[in-house]
């Protein structure tokens, strides 16, 4: 049993991580501002006393002493809106870079030894090597979101090497599934509920990327944290295939039982400023530890669509 903190633990990936930590017997404290998080995602665990919720903004104060005696911080709290970051970068910089610095500094003060951080495939930018390995360089993000996550990785590296911490950095493909409230599937479902005869698709629909169901992602996170033991451990997490946006639209349309839906493409290679049109991560490094992806991109999309239609986010 481990005492751990999950920042952003009431959010999409964070709440699934909390489920897994509770299932294995850990004591969990969730720090969440509840701006993007949902109380219902962790309500059952709070009711049973297995999880304590501290509602706080990492940019403010009042949460720092929660880290006293903690073994590991899972730092998932962030502003995840890649598209909005191209219009108003401030939130990305403050809620990603500055918030991560404040977490690390609090860890240093309270001698918390381990941090797990959720990064992103967008740190690679328009990679010319696909599937893209962790060793790929130069890292040239094309979005403010990707740049902020890369800055966070650098801070974590400095704190781990400079202050005796140990860190795990996970560069995610597109993680999808139940409780998600943003991304292409959410966008398509919302649009089709409003106007079921026509679906606007950003870009040309040929953007092709890797997708992984959220529970499979969480299993990979916990597996890597138990099987690797360097000062800084960096892993890609994703599936070993990819799927294009038009195919995702087809899966959503079928899942909603719709017919004769007309697709309207806005045009262009990128769906928005900072969009990476082709992405697949190499997961060879994680497989070398004994992990195997148990779901592919199409399967993940189908499972996510079913879950999101059965249990829509309020």
N, C-alpha and C positions, 0 to 999 in steps of 0.2 A: 504494500500500500504506500502511495506517495502523496504528499501534500503538494498540490500544484495550482497555479493560477492560469486561467484562460482569458486573455483580453479579447473582447469581441465574441464572447462565448454564447451570447444569445442570438448571434447572427446565423447565416446560412451554414457555412462550413464549421464555424465555431460550435454551434449547438450539436452537430453530428459528432464532433470531437468529444464534447462533453458526454454524450451518450456512451461513447466507447470507453472513456476514462472511468465513468461510473460503473460500467459493466465489468471492468477488470478490478474494481475495488479501490480506486484512488479517491482521495478527498479533494474536492474541487471548489475553488473560489472563482466565480466569474466576475470580471470587471467589464462593464458595458455601459455606454452612455444611453443606450436604448434609442438612438437616432435611427439606426438601421436594424437593430436587434428587435426580437419579438419575445415578450415574456412567456408566451405560450410554448415557445420552443424548448424551454427548460423548466416549465412550471411543475411537471411531475416530480422532477429531481429535487426541486426546492421544497415541495410538499413533504417528501420523505426525509428531508434533512441531509441528503447526500451532497447537495450543492448549496452554496451560499452566494447570493447575488449582491454585489456592490455596484450600485448605479452611480457611475462617475465618468467624467470626461478626462481622458489621459492628459489633456492640455491644462486641466485644472489641478486642484489639490484635494486632499482628503482620502486618497486611495493608497498612498505610498506605504503606510504601515501594514497593509494587508500582506505585503511581500515578506514580512518578518517570519523566518522559519520555513519558508517555501523552498522546495527542492528544485522545481522547474517552472519556468514561465513559458506558456504557449502564447506567442504574441501574434494574434490574428486581426486585432482591431486595425482598421484602415478605411480610407475612402476608396472604394473599389470602382468608381465610375470613370473608366478610361475615356469615354467620349466627352464627358463634361469637363475633364481635366484640360482639354484643348481650348476650352472657352474661358474657364475660370480656374487657373492653376493654384490659387491660394490654398484651397481646401486640401489639395493633394500634398502640397509642401508641408502644411501644418499637421494634418492628421496622419501623414505617413512618416515623413522624416523627423519632425520635431517630436511627435508622440513616441516614436521608437527611441530617440535619444533619451527622453524622460524615463522610459521604461528601463533602459540600460543603466542609466545613472542611478536609479532607485535600486536596481539589482546590485550595483557596485557597492552602494552604501550599506545595504542589508545583507551583503555577501550571499546572494542567490547564485548558485553555481552553474545553472543550465538554462539555455533559451532555445526554443524552437520557433522559427520564423517562417511565415508563409510568403514567399516571393512569387515570381511570375515569369512565364516564358517571354514576356515583352522586354525583359532586360537584354535579350539577344537582338532586338530590332529586326531588320530585314535580313535574317541569316542566309548566307549563301550555301551553307552545309545543312542538308535536311536528310534524315533526322539530325537534329542539332544536339551535340554532346555538351556536357558541363564545361569542357575545356575550350569551347569555341571562343574565338576572339577575332577582332576587338569587339567588346560589348558596346554597341551604339544604339541605345533605345531611341525610338522615334516618337514616343509619347511622353508626356509629363509623368504619367503614372509609372511607366517603365523606368524612367530616370529616377523617380523618387524611391522605387523599390531597390534599384541598384545602389543608391546612396545609403539606404538602410542596411543592405548587405555589407557595405564597406564599414559602416559604424559597428555592426556586430562583429566583423572580423577584427577591428581594432580593439574592441572591448574584450573579446575572447583572448587575443594574444597579449593584451596589455594588462589585464586585471584577473587572469587566472580563471576565466569562465570557459565553458564549453558550449558550442552552438551547432544547431542543425538548421540549414537553410534549404527550403524546398521551392524549386521553381516549377510552378504548376502549369499544365496545359489548361484548357477550358474545363472547369469543374462544374458539373451540372447535377440537378436532382431536386428532390423534395425540399421545400422551404426556401428555394432560390427566389429572389425578388428582382433580379436583373439579368441581363444577357439576352442572347438571340431568341431562345425558346420563350422566355417571359414576354419579350417584345412581340413575337408572333401570336402568342395566345391572346394577349391584350387586344391587338389589332383585329384579330378574327372575331373576337367576342363583340367588338364594336361594329365591324363591317365584314360579315362573313362571305361576301361575294368577291372581295378584292383584298390582296395582301401586298403591302408595300415592302419591298426587300431592298435594303441599303446596298449600294454598289451593284455589281453585275451578277451576283449570286454564285460566282465561281470561287469565292474565297474558301479555301480548303484548310481545315485545321483539325487538331486532335482534341477529342473530348473524353472525359472520364467521369463516371458516376461518383457522387460524393462519398458514399460509404467505402467504395474501393480506394478512394483517395486517402481517407482517414486510416484505413488499414495499412496503406503504404507508409504513411507518416509515422505511425507507431512502430512498425516493423523496422524502419531505418534507424529510428532513435535507439532501439534496443540492440541493433546489430552493428552499428558503427561507433567509433570511440576516438576520433581525432579531435584536435582542438576545434577545428571548424569543419563541418561535414556538409557538403553541398550536393544535392541530388535533384535531378529532374523527376517529376511525377506526371505520368500521362499514360495513354494507351499507345499501342504500337501500330496504329493506323490512323486514318483521318477521313473526314467527310465534308462535302461542300454545303454551302448555305442553302442552295435550292433543294438538296436532298433533305435537309433538316426541315424546310418548309413542307415538303411532301409528307414527312413523318408526322408533323404537327397537324396538318390538314386531315390526314387519315385518322389520327387519334381523336380528333374532335368530331369525326363522322361527317365531314363536309364534302361536298362535291362541287365541281364547276367553279372553283376558285381561280380568279385571274391574278397572275403575278405581275406586279408593276415594279420594275427595277429602276432605281434612281440613277444608275450608271456609274462607271468608273471602276478601277481595280480595287479601290479601298471603300469600305462602307462609311468611314468617317476619318477625320484627321487623326493620325496615330494608329489606324487599323493596320495590322500585319496580315496581308492576304494569304500567306502560306506559312503554316506552322505545324511541325511535328517534332516532338522531343525524342532524343535517344534516351532510352531507359536502361542501357546496358550496365551502367554502374550500379544501379539498384538491383538489377537482376543478378549481378555478381555476388550479392549478399545472400541470394536465395529467394528473392521475391519474384513472383510472376504476376503480370497483369491478368486478372480474371474476367475482364470485360473489354470489348472494343468500342470504337467511337459510335457506330450505328446502334449497337446494343445499348450503350449508355444513353444515347439520345432517346431511343424508344422507351427505356425504363424511366428516364426523367420526365418525358411527356406524360406517361401514365400517372406517375406520382403527383405531378404538378396539376393535372386535371382532377384527380381524385381528392387532393388536399390543397386547394389553392391558398396562397398567402393572402391574408386579409389586408 
